Amino acid sequence: MKRIGLLSDTHGFLDPKVKKYFKNCNEIWHAGDIGDLSVTDELSEIAPVRAVFGNIDNHLVRAEFSENLRFTCEGVDIWITHIGGKPYVYDRRIRDQINQNPPKLFVCGHSHILKVQMDKRLKTLYMNPGAAGKRGIHTVKTILRFELNSGNIGNLEVVELGVP
């Protein structure tokens, strides 16, 4: 079993409360718009980090992380990208690929809108943790925590960090 901390759209700001909520996580995933490598450096002091770059990320972040990350963790096929759209209306950049080879868990950021939804057509769980940073349209900073265990996704928690 692995406990996962998931966040996105920090835009260079890591809320100090994130450390408290992710302290028992085995891995931390960042779904893009990191903003500055100091964010992922701080997160890696808590647990190993997997991340993708987002549309605001500079050449340093893009040199460290890829646009898409596809991997298996605890028997779950996972795909993380920053701009992914939402269930049934996926972004044109990934639409064909996700329809042809859907993961069990699809993670993205970009919208700053927290959303967890099952895509029944693809049998894919969609997660967007909203935004954990101070910039953007969101009115509350949010992150997610959940567990992966023997091919299952469970114990999902939404954490509100307060106003940006």
C-alpha positions in Angstrom: 0.0 0.0 0.0 1.1 3.5 -0.8 -0.3 6.8 0.5 -0.2 9.5 -2.2 -0.3 13.3 -1.8 -1.5 15.1 -4.9 -1.3 18.8 -5.7 -1.2 21.1 -8.7 -0.8 24.7 -9.7 1.4 25.9 -7.0 2.8 28.6 -9.2 6.0 28.9 -7.1 4.3 28.9 -3.7 4.2 25.9 -1.3 1.7 26.5 1.5 3.4 25.4 4.7 0.3 23.4 5.7 1.1 21.0 2.8 4.0 19.5 4.8 1.6 18.6 7.6 -0.9 16.9 5.4 1.7 15.0 3.3 4.0 14.0 6.1 2.6 10.4 6.1 2.6 10.0 2.3 4.9 7.6 0.6 4.9 9.6 -2.7 3.9 13.1 -3.7 2.6 13.8 -7.2 2.5 17.3 -8.7 0.3 17.8 -11.8 2.1 20.8 -13.2 2.4 24.6 -13.0 5.1 24.0 -10.4 6.4 27.6 -10.9 9.8 27.0 -9.3 12.0 24.0 -8.6 12.2 25.1 -4.9 8.6 23.7 -4.6 9.5 20.2 -5.7 12.7 20.4 -3.7 10.7 21.1 -0.6 8.3 18.4 -1.4 11.1 15.9 -1.9 12.1 16.5 1.7 8.8 14.9 2.7 8.6 12.0 0.2 9.7 11.1 -3.3 8.1 13.4 -5.9 6.7 12.5 -9.3 5.8 15.6 -11.4 5.0 17.0 -14.8 5.6 20.5 -16.1 2.7 22.8 -16.8 2.1 25.7 -19.2 3.6 28.4 -16.9 6.8 26.4 -16.1 10.1 27.6 -17.4 13.0 25.8 -19.1 14.5 24.7 -15.8 11.3 22.9 -14.7 10.8 21.5 -18.2 14.4 20.1 -18.1 13.6 18.3 -14.8 10.1 17.0 -15.6 8.2 15.7 -18.7 4.9 16.8 -20.1 3.3 13.4 -19.5 4.1 10.7 -17.0 2.7 7.2 -17.4 3.6 4.5 -14.8 2.2 1.7 -12.6 2.1 2.1 -8.9 0.7 -0.6 -6.6 -0.9 -2.3 -9.6 -2.6 0.9 -10.8 -2.0 2.2 -14.3 -1.6 6.0 -13.9 -1.2 8.9 -16.3 -0.3 12.4 -15.1 -0.3 15.4 -17.4 -1.0 19.1 -16.7 -3.6 20.0 -19.4 -5.9 17.0 -19.8 -9.4 18.4 -20.0 -12.1 16.5 -18.0 -14.1 13.3 -18.4 -15.8 13.0 -21.7 -14.2 16.3 -22.9 -10.5 15.5 -22.9 -8.0 18.0 -24.3 -7.2 17.5 -28.0 -3.5 16.8 -27.2 -4.4 13.6 -25.3 -7.9 12.7 -26.5 -6.9 10.0 -29.0 -4.3 8.4 -26.7 -6.6 8.2 -23.7 -9.4 6.8 -25.8 -7.1 4.1 -27.3 -5.3 3.2 -24.0 -7.1 4.5 -21.0 -5.3 4.4 -17.6 -7.1 3.3 -14.4 -6.2 6.7 -12.9 -5.9 9.9 -14.9 -4.5 13.0 -13.1 -4.3 16.5 -14.4 -4.3 20.1 -13.2 -4.6 23.4 -15.1 -8.2 24.3 -14.5 -7.7 25.2 -10.8 -11.0 23.4 -10.2 -11.1 20.4 -7.8 -12.8 17.5 -9.5 -12.8 13.8 -8.9 -15.1 11.8 -11.3 -15.3 8.3 -12.7 -15.3 8.2 -16.5 -17.7 5.3 -16.9 -17.0 5.0 -20.6 -13.3 4.5 -20.2 -13.5 3.0 -16.7 -11.0 5.6 -15.6 -10.9 7.6 -12.4 -10.2 11.2 -13.1 -8.5 13.4 -10.4 -7.8 17.1 -10.6 -6.6 18.4 -7.2 -7.6 22.0 -7.9 -4.9 24.5 -7.1 -2.6 24.8 -4.1 -1.0 28.1 -5.0 -1.9 31.7 -4.5 -2.5 32.7 -8.2 -5.5 31.8 -10.3 -9.3 31.7 -10.3 -9.7 29.3 -7.4 -11.2 30.7 -4.1 -9.8 27.9 -1.9 -6.4 26.1 -2.1 -7.0 22.4 -2.3 -4.9 19.2 -2.3 -5.8 15.5 -2.3 -4.7 12.4 -0.4 -5.5 8.8 -1.2 -4.2 5.3 -1.1 -3.2 2.8 -3.8 -3.3 -0.9 -2.7 -3.2 -4.0 -4.9 -4.8 -2.3 -7.9 -7.3 -0.3 -6.0 -7.7 3.4 -5.3 -9.2 4.3 -1.9 -9.4 6.4 1.2 -9.6 9.6 -0.9 -9.5 12.9 1.2 -10.0 16.4 0.0 -8.0 18.9 2.0 -8.8 22.6 2.0 -5.8 24.8 2.8 -7.7 28.1 3.0 -8.0 31.1 0.7 -5.2 32.0 -1.7 
